Amino acid sequence: MNIGVSIIEDDASTRQMLAGWINQAEGFHCLSKHPNAASALMQLPESKPDIVLVDINLPDVNGVQCVARLKPLLPATQFVIVTVYEDSDHIFEALAAGATGYLLKETGREELIRSLREVHEGGSPMSSYIARKVVQSFQRGQVKKTVFPNLGVREREVLELLAQGYYYKEIAETLRIGIPTVSTYVRRIYDKLHVRSRAQAVAKYTRNQG
């Protein structure tokens, strides 16, 4: 396994630190480093990294907009936000733009590398604090009952369970259906919501409440 990671970060010391962590980790190498979105937008479509670490507060185009522009060009690339922002608006905007994970800059080396492995294996890593923020937004009633008229009843049920963090096996057990059936529903949900990942589906779920 040789996972190529690119970094979009305007702070030179942070950029060097992240590159060092990645190059020291077994199975990873830092493919490229970019101080701004312009550089990344020019070079990444050609280099096609497996994962891109993105800071939100970039000097030109912000990180969320950068991800939104790059994701259609690099559908197989996973984007992970690494930032100081921890409010729900930034989290959901990043996920809606196509980010797969959301980590705080205080994340340590071991957790960062573990998160990169997780995202490469199909997961959606979030710092524990960020995950709690997402859960709390549901618990406080900030997320109201969703209405997606183009989804069937069962598809809405599956989407709601996805948004609550259920795994496919847990969804299958809850709804008393097979795991392959869950996968079929998820594919239909992605098609109808025009998204490519669970993270994007959940973000759209939170944005279409009321």
ABEGO torsion letter per residue (X at the ends): XBBBBBBBBABAAAAAAAAAAAAABBGBBBABBBABAAAAAAAAAAAGBABBBBBABBABBBAAAAAAAAAAABAABBBBBBBABABAAAAAAAAAAGBABBBBAABBAAAAAAAAAAAAAGBBBBBAAAAAAAAAAAAAGABBBBBBAABBAAAAAAAAAAAAGBBAAAAAAAAGBBAAAAAAAAAAAAAAAGBABAAAAAAAAAAABX
